[in-house]
Amino acid sequence: MAQYHDVWVITRHIWRDQIDAELARNPVPRLNFIYVDARNRRVRRPRDEVTQVYYYYWQVLAYREAKRSHSQIGFDLVHHITFQKYWAPSFLVMLPVPFIWGPVGGGEGVGMGFWSGFGPRGIAYEALRDTARWIGERDPFVKLTTRKADYCLATTRETSKRMERLGAKQVEIYPAIGLSGADADRLGALPDNRSGPLRFLCLGRLIHWKGFDLAIQAFARATLPDAELWLVGDGSEKARFQSLAEDLGIAGRVHFLGNLPRKDALEKLAACNVLVHPSLHESGGLCCVEAMAARRPVICLDLGGPSIQVTPDSGIAVPAPDRKTAVEGLSEAMRRLAEDPELRSQLGAGARARILDHYLWDRKVKYYCEIYDQVLGRVHQKTPDQADTGARPASQASLSEKSLPLYPLRESE
């Protein structure tokens, strides 16, 4: 963003050494950092269970510092991106400048039709997550942030709908993740797997909501005796997933490769043909973007961030109203791609094109710049009778009416 604007980033002291070291190696003109923490010193990162409480305290500190800095610098707008969930507010919305919020996620949920396969720990996790979100939606600061924001960006369809219900003026669906041009080039240079067995790859933590047990069940159901399923990652559900593969009689063709360094993980990606990512509430899904950049079609559930990334030209998004339907859909998608090498090639090319068109950071930054111009223009053109309503002048085109990489709802919705 500093290529186009003067940028001030408010962040925590604990990141200062890394940031200063990087800026010393690669100076970025027009990029400035403001460090804020309790008592203005480098406190350690709080434990996960108190992070949310500290977040509110830090918001107070950040607002005070932002207000002081605004009186000296005169910011044109504020763009808030962290915690990246719609039920964590931003106190910077109270500054007297236009406010852009997001992309944020967190609206993705797991239907009760999936809970039966989670076990006690997974059920407790989902119940606590739903409760925290329910409380967050009733937080007056969350409501204030949502309603006062001049523009909201949601990472998923589910989050967009929830923000609209909270009173957001305008919500656009747009992913938070992206790739640098160099990363896209490196991924695009990975060789295709044209020899050996057909391999499906799952990449991520082995935890309940990643849905890898669905992939294992679907792989067994697809009855592809010459194919393999590779799982790269580790986590609390590994033993259960391994037992599931054994019970289904496919343990010899399901390989658990553990956590790998990035270089080794990319080698595994190069050795596979299709990425299977059946995550149940993923707001992002960077592994899908990376696989698509490497010309690998993606099979995912029609849920969360992956369903925004994967189009009919780049992979298969499977309807997932419940566990049974999801397994059947994943299995059919695996079988379809296994039997049609030409389709795999076409979808791989489409996946690569989609990433180059919409997920490179230089393109995303220009998109944000256009939003900035749009919001500033809208604010500057408000008439007195529009100031309290949030209405836009009839001559001011919305982003939805412009040629931008938007992510609309599917026809089925």
N, C-alpha and C positions, 0 to 999 in steps of 0.2 A: 504493500500500500504506500510505502514511503517513496516509491517511484513517481507517484502522482500527487501526494499530499504531504504536509507536515504532520507527523504522527507522534503522539505521546501515549505510551503504554503504561498503565498502572498495574503493578504486579507485586509479588512478595520479595522480601530481602533474601530469602533462602535460595532464590534463583540467580542472585546478582553475580556470583563468581563465574557461573557458566555463561551468562549473557555478556559480561564484560570481556571474557576470554574470546568469545566468538566475534564480538565487535572489534576487538584488537586485531584479529586475523582478517576479518572482512568488514571494514567500516561501511556503515550505511548512512549516508547523509540524510538529514531530515527525519531520522528516527531517534526518538528520545524515550528514556525510561524513567519512571517515577516509582520508587520502592517504598512500600508501606507495610508495616507490621506493628504488633503490639510493642509499645514503648520505643518504636523506631529502631528495633534491634533484630538481629537474625535469629528468631525463634525457630525451633525445629518444627517440622510438619506434624500437626496433631494426628492422633490415632484416628482410624476410620470412624469409630463410633462417636467421636466428638467433632469431626470435621464440619458437620452441618451447623453445630452451635458456633464454632469458631468462624464459620463463613458469615454469619450475621454480624458478629463483632467486627470482622474484617471489612464488611460492607460499610459500617459506620466510619471506620478509619479511612477507607477509600473515598467515601463521599466528602469527608472533611478536607482531605488533601486535594481532591478534584475541585472542590469549591474554591479553595485557596488558589490553586493553580489557574482556574478559570478567570479569577479576578486579575491575574497578571498576564495571562496568555490570550484569553478570549477564544475559547474553543467554538468551532462552528457546529459540531454535533458530537454525540457520544455513540459509540458502537460497543455494546456489551455482549460478550460471548461465553463467559464462564459462570457457572458450573456446567453449562450446556444442558440444562434441563429446565423446562418451562415452569416448574413449581419451586424454583429457587430464585428469589427476587433480586433486583438490582436497585440499590438506593440512588444510583446516579441518574435515574429517571427524573429525580427532583431538581436536577440542574436546569437552568432556564434556556436550554438549547434543544434542538430536535434530538430524539432518542431512537436508535435502531437496536432491536433486540434479536440476537440469534446469529446463526442458526442454533436452535435449542431443540432437544428431543425430550424423552421421558414419558411421552404419552402412550407408548406401546405397552400392551398388556398381554397376558396369557389367559386364554379362555379356560373355563373349568373343565372342558373336554380334554385338556392336556394334563391336569393335575394328578390324575391317577398314576401316571408313570414317573412321578418325581421322587417319591419317598418322603419321609418326615422332614429331612433337612430342606429339600426343595420346596415343599409345601409351606414351611415356616418362612422361607425366604420370600416367596411370592406374596404371602399374606402380609408380611411386614412392609414389603415394597408397595403394595396396593394401599395399605394404611397410611404410609408416609405421603404418598401422592394425594390421597383423600384429604389429609390434613393440610398439605401444601396448597391445594386448590382453594382452601378456605382462609388462607393467610391473607390478611388485608394488604400486606406489602406486595404479595404476588398479584392480587387484583389491581393494585395501583400500578404496578409495572406493566401489566398487560394492557390496561385501559389507556394509560398515558403514552405508551409507545407509539411513535409515529409510523413505525413499520416493524412487523414481526416476521422472522424467518423460522420456519419449522423444518426439521430434518425428515419428518415422516408425515404421511396422511393422518395417522392417528393423533399425533401431536397438534397438527393444524386444526383438527376438529375441536380438540379440547381448548386450544387458545381462543378459538372463535366463541365457544360457549362462555369463556371467561370475559368476553367483551373486547377482544382485540379489534382495532379499526380495520386493519388489513394484514392478512397473513399470506405469505408466499411459501411454497414448499421448495426447499433448496438444501442440498447436502452440506455438511460441515467439513467433510474430508476431501482431500485432493492429492495430486501428485505433482512433483516438480517435473520439468521437462527432462532433466537428466535421469530421474527415476523411470519415467515413462520409456525413455530410450533403452535403458538397461533391461527393463522387463520385455520390451518389444524384441530385444535381441536374443532372448532365450530360445533355444531350438525347440522345434515341435517333436513330440514323441511319436515317431512313425514306425517304431519296431517294438517288439515285446508285447505283453498283454495290455489290454485296455485298463487304464487305472483311473479311479475316482479318488479325489483328494479332499479330506476335511482338514481345515487349518484353524486352530484356536484352542482355547482352554477347554478341558474336559470337565465341564460343569453342566448342570441339568438344563439350563435355559438355552444353551447352544444347540440343543436338539440332535446331537450326534447319535443318540440311541435311535432316533427316527431314521437316520441315514443307514445305520446298521440293519435295522428291520427291513427297510426298503431294498437294500442291497440283497438281502436273503430272499426277499419276495420276487426280485427281478430274475432270479435263476440265470445268472450269467457265469457259467462255469469257468470261462477263460479270463474273467475280469478280476481285478483286485480293488480293495478299498484301503487307502492309506489314511491314517490319522496322525497328524503332526501337532503335538501339544501335550500338556499334562494337566492334571487337576483332580479334584476330590472324587469324581465319578469314574475314574479310569478303571478301577476294579469291577465296577458294575457293568461298564460297557464291555470289558473283556469277557465277563461271565455271560453276557447276553450273546456275544458272537459264538461262544462255545455252545450255548443252549440251542442256538439256531443252526449249528453244524457248519459254520462258515469260518471258524477260527483260523484255518489254514490260509484263507484268502483275505483276512482283515488284519492289517499290520499296524501296530501301535508303535510309532517311531519316537515318541517322547518330545521334550523341548529341544529345539535345534537352533544353533546360531543362524542369523539371517541368511548368510551365504549358503549354508546347507539346506535351509528351508526353500530357498529359491531353486536349488538343484532338484529338490523333490518336486517342486511345481513344474519344472521343465520336463521331468520324467512322467508327468501325469497328463491326462487328456481333458478332464472335466473337474471343476471345483464344485463340491456339494456343500452348501452352507445353510442348513435348515434352522437357523437361529429363530427363537420365538419372540424376542423383543430387543432387537438390535437397532439402535438409532443410527449407527454408522455402517460398519462392515468394510473396513479398509482392505481386508484380504480379498473381498470380491472385486474391488477396484483394481487391485494389483493383478489378480488372475485375469481380469478382462484386458488389462494393458498387455498381458503376455499372450493374448489371443486364445485364452481358454474360456469356453462357454461356462456359464454358471447356472447351477440348479439351486434354487432357493425357495423358501416359502413366500407366499404373497403377503408378507408382513414386514413392517418396519422399514429400515433403511435399505436392505437388499432389494426389496420390491420396487423401490424407486430407481435403483441403479440398473436393474435387469429389465430389459425390454424384450418383446418378442423377436427382435433382430439380434439379440446378444445372449440369450439364454432362456431359461424356462422358470417362471414363477408359479409355484403350485398353490392352489387354494388350500387353506388350512383352517377350516372351522372347528376341527377336532383331530384327535390323534389318528384315528383310523383313516380318515380322508387324506390327511397329510402323508401318511405312509404309502397309501395307494398311489397318490399323485407323484411322490418322489420316485417310487418304483417304476412307474410308467415312463417318467422322464429319463431315468437311467437306461431303461430298455430301449427307448426311442433313440437316444444318442449312441448307444452301443451298436445298434443295428444300422446306423446311417452315418458313415464317415463324412460324406459330403455335407450333411447338415451340421456336423460338428465344425467343419471347416468354415462354413458360411457364418455360423453364429460366432465363431472365434474372430473372424474378420469384422463382424458387426460390433462385437464387444470392444475390440481395439479402437474402432472408429468412434464409438460412443465416449470412451475415455478421452481421446484426443479432442473431441468436440466440446466436452462439458466439464471435465474433471482436472484439467491442468491449472495450476495455481495462477498463471498469468491470465488465463481466461476468467477465472473466478474473481480475481481482483478487479478486472474491468467491469464485471457484473456488479460487484459491490459499489464501484465508483458510480455506475449508472444509478444505483439506488440512492447513493448520497446526493447526486444531482437532482434526482426526482424529489426526494424528501425536502431538500433545501428550497427547491423551486416551488414546491407546494406550500411550504410555510411562508415563503416570501410573497406568494400570490394570494394568501388568504385575505378575504375582506372581513370587516368587522362582524358581519352576521354569520360568517363561517368559523370564526375563531373558537367559538365554544362548542361547535357541533362536530368538528373534525371533517366536514365536507370538503371536497376538492373542487376547484373551478371546473366548469364544463369543458374548458379548452385544454385542461391538463390531462394528458393521456396517462392511464395507469400502466404499471409494468406488465400487467396481464395482457394489455393491448399491444405490446411491443414485441419485436422479434428477439426473444431472450430464451435461454435454455431452461424453460420451466418444466415442472414435473406434475402434470395434472392427474386427477383421479382416473382410475381405470374405468372403461365403459360399463363394467358390471356394477359400478357404484352409482 
